[in-house]
Amino acid sequence: MSARVRRIRRRPSAGKRLEWALWIFGLVALAIPIISFARARAYQRQQDLRLQQGLRDQSNAKSSSRAAAPPAPPAAPAAPAAQSSISPSAAAPAIGVPSPVEAVPDVIGRLEIPRLKLSTIVREGVDDATLKLAVGHIPDTPLPWQNGNVGLAGHRDTFFRSLERIRKNDLIRMTTLKGITTYRVESLRIVEPEDVFVLDASAGPVLTLVTCYPFVYVGSAPHRFIVRARGIPEPAVPESPLPAVKVVRGAPNT
């Protein structure tokens, strides 16, 4: 009589199961930041290409309009002054009627700090989803093409990591479809999270960058690192002088 061979499946021990669980947890924990980084990088590249295309389209449109514009007609003689027939109520805006509010685009523009080789797209808002993809424009602060204190926020371990090396007098450039604004860093400070006075209104173009501090910290950092920069005028482009005309005296008649 032949013996029956039975295969007995051995269940993995508790220690082995724990080891597998730890391996799976480690792989997932490693994959999440890699996927997040790749997604943010793809988004940055896509929006940067769109911004560059928009700037090119604007430049081409301006060139076409200048080339197609007819010469201005001669100015007509001034008419004698006459009393206006428009009533003050029609000429002035009605009291209590709010002025139209400018729509805020999803993508504001591109922030650059040349010395730090920092270049990042700026989106509207400071929610978690926005700050994973870009630097965020703080709502209720002016937009870069408006006068006042523009507030931008970013994570210390992603887009604003290099702010650890920023210095006074560094230049910051903000490029939007409405123009380019250049700022010069005038102060660096560390404040508490509740110190929102750093976003108070100011005269003239001002830029305030906000990130968590310390830059190397496990968990939620307790302080805020503030970079304040003030707008500076763009250098004027010198006009090319006309070439000098050389006068030859005593030239023979031809």
C-alpha positions in Angstrom: 0.0 0.0 0.0 1.5 3.3 -1.1 1.8 6.1 1.3 -0.2 9.2 0.5 1.9 12.3 0.4 0.3 15.4 1.7 1.6 18.8 1.2 1.2 20.9 4.3 1.1 24.6 3.6 2.9 26.4 6.3 1.3 29.7 7.3 3.9 32.5 7.6 4.7 33.4 11.1 3.6 36.6 12.7 7.1 38.0 12.4 7.2 37.3 8.7 3.9 39.0 8.2 5.0 42.1 10.1 8.2 42.2 7.9 6.1 42.2 4.7 3.8 44.8 6.1 6.8 47.1 6.9 8.2 46.6 3.4 4.9 47.5 1.8 4.5 50.6 4.1 8.1 51.7 3.3 7.5 51.4 -0.5 4.3 53.3 -0.3 5.9 56.0 1.9 8.7 56.3 -0.6 6.4 56.4 -3.6 4.1 59.2 -2.4 6.7 62.0 -2.3 8.2 60.8 -5.6 4.8 60.9 -7.3 4.1 64.3 -5.7 7.4 65.7 -6.9 6.9 64.4 -10.5 3.4 65.8 -10.6 4.5 69.2 -9.4 7.4 69.2 -11.9 5.1 68.4 -14.8 2.7 71.1 -13.7 5.5 73.7 -13.4 6.8 72.9 -16.9 3.3 73.0 -18.4 2.4 76.4 -16.9 5.8 77.9 -17.7 5.4 77.0 -21.4 1.9 78.5 -21.3 3.2 81.7 -19.8 6.0 81.9 -22.3 3.5 81.4 -25.2 1.2 84.1 -23.8 4.1 86.5 -23.6 5.1 85.7 -27.2 1.5 86.2 -28.3 1.3 89.6 -26.6 4.6 90.7 -28.2 3.5 89.6 -31.7 0.1 91.3 -31.2 1.8 94.6 -30.2 4.2 94.4 -33.2 1.3 93.7 -35.6 -0.8 96.6 -34.2 2.1 99.0 -34.5 2.9 98.0 -38.1 -0.8 98.2 -39.1 -1.6 101.5 -37.3 -2.1 104.4 -39.8 -0.3 107.6 -39.3 -2.0 110.0 -36.9 -4.0 112.8 -38.6 -3.0 116.4 -37.9 -4.5 117.8 -34.8 -7.7 119.8 -35.3 -7.8 123.4 -34.0 -9.1 123.7 -30.5 -12.8 124.5 -30.2 -13.8 127.4 -28.0 -14.6 126.4 -24.5 -18.3 125.7 -23.9 -20.3 124.8 -20.8 -20.6 121.0 -20.5 -24.1 119.6 -20.8 -23.2 116.5 -18.6 -24.6 116.8 -15.1 -22.3 116.1 -12.2 -24.4 113.0 -11.3 -23.7 111.6 -14.8 -20.0 112.4 -14.8 -19.2 111.0 -11.4 -19.8 107.4 -10.3 -22.8 106.8 -8.2 -22.2 106.7 -4.4 -22.5 103.3 -3.0 -22.1 101.4 -6.3 -19.1 99.1 -5.9 -16.3 99.4 -8.5 -15.8 96.3 -10.8 -13.6 93.7 -9.1 -10.7 92.3 -11.2 -11.0 88.6 -11.8 -8.1 86.7 -10.3 -6.5 84.2 -12.7 -5.7 80.7 -11.5 -2.1 81.1 -12.5 -0.6 84.5 -11.5 2.9 84.3 -13.1 6.5 83.2 -12.5 8.6 84.1 -9.5 12.4 84.1 -9.9 15.4 84.8 -7.6 18.4 84.6 -10.0 21.1 84.3 -7.4 19.4 81.3 -5.8 18.5 79.9 -9.2 14.9 79.7 -8.0 12.1 79.8 -10.6 8.6 78.7 -9.8 5.1 79.3 -11.0 2.7 81.2 -8.7 -0.9 80.1 -8.4 -3.8 81.8 -6.6 -4.5 80.5 -3.1 -2.6 78.9 -0.3 -4.6 75.6 0.2 -2.7 72.3 0.4 -3.5 71.3 -3.2 -2.1 74.6 -4.5 1.1 74.6 -2.4 1.9 71.0 -3.6 2.0 72.3 -7.2 3.4 75.9 -6.9 3.9 78.9 -4.7 0.6 80.4 -3.7 -0.6 84.0 -3.8 -2.1 84.9 -0.5 -5.7 86.0 -1.0 -6.8 89.5 0.0 -3.3 90.9 -0.8 -2.6 92.9 -4.0 -1.7 91.1 -7.2 1.8 91.7 -8.6 0.6 94.2 -11.2 -1.2 96.2 -8.5 0.2 98.7 -6.0 0.7 97.4 -2.4 2.1 94.5 -0.4 1.9 91.3 -2.5 2.0 88.2 -0.3 3.3 84.8 -1.5 3.6 81.6 0.5 5.4 78.4 -0.2 6.6 75.2 1.5 10.1 75.3 3.1 10.9 71.8 1.9 9.9 72.3 -1.8 9.7 75.5 -3.7 11.0 77.8 -1.0 13.8 75.5 0.2 16.5 77.8 -1.2 15.2 80.8 0.8 17.5 79.6 3.5 20.3 81.2 1.5 18.7 84.5 0.6 20.4 87.7 1.5 19.6 91.4 1.7 19.8 93.2 -1.7 19.1 90.0 -3.6 16.9 90.7 -6.7 13.5 89.1 -7.1 11.6 89.1 -10.4 7.9 88.6 -10.9 6.8 87.9 -14.5 3.1 88.0 -15.4 1.1 88.7 -18.6 0.7 92.2 -17.4 4.4 93.0 -17.1 7.6 92.3 -15.1 8.2 93.7 -11.6 11.7 93.6 -10.1 12.1 93.8 -6.3 15.2 94.2 -4.0 15.3 92.3 -0.7 15.3 94.9 2.1 14.8 92.7 5.3 14.6 89.2 6.6 12.9 88.3 9.9 11.4 85.4 11.9 8.0 85.8 13.3 5.2 83.8 14.9 2.4 82.3 12.9 -0.1 84.8 14.3 2.0 87.8 13.3 -0.1 88.7 10.2 1.1 92.3 10.4 3.8 91.4 7.9 1.0 91.5 5.3 -0.3 94.9 6.2 -0.9 97.4 3.4 2.1 99.4 2.2 2.8 102.3 -0.1 4.4 101.4 -3.3 5.2 97.9 -4.8 6.2 95.6 -2.0 6.6 91.8 -2.0 6.4 89.6 1.1 7.5 85.9 0.9 6.3 83.6 3.7 7.5 80.1 4.6 7.8 78.0 7.7 10.9 78.1 9.9 13.3 76.4 10.8 14.0 75.1 7.4 15.2 71.8 8.8 12.6 70.6 11.2 10.6 67.3 11.7 6.9 68.0 11.8 5.0 71.4 11.7 7.6 74.2 12.0 6.7 76.6 14.9 7.8 79.9 13.3 7.6 81.8 10.0 10.4 83.1 7.9 9.6 86.4 6.2 11.4 88.0 3.2 10.4 91.6 2.4 11.4 93.2 -0.8 10.6 96.5 -2.4 10.0 97.2 -6.0 12.7 99.0 -8.0 12.3 100.8 -11.3 13.3 98.9 -14.4 16.5 100.3 -16.0 15.7 102.5 -19.0 16.9 101.1 -22.3 19.3 103.6 -23.8 18.4 104.7 -27.3 20.9 103.9 -30.0 22.6 107.2 -31.1 22.4 108.1 -34.8 25.6 107.5 -36.7 27.7 110.6 -37.1 27.7 112.0 -40.6 31.2 112.5 -42.0 31.5 115.8 -44.0 34.2 115.7 -46.7 35.4 119.1 -47.6 36.8 120.0 -51.0 35.4 117.0 -52.7 35.6 117.2 -56.5 32.4 117.8 -58.5 31.2 114.8 -60.4 
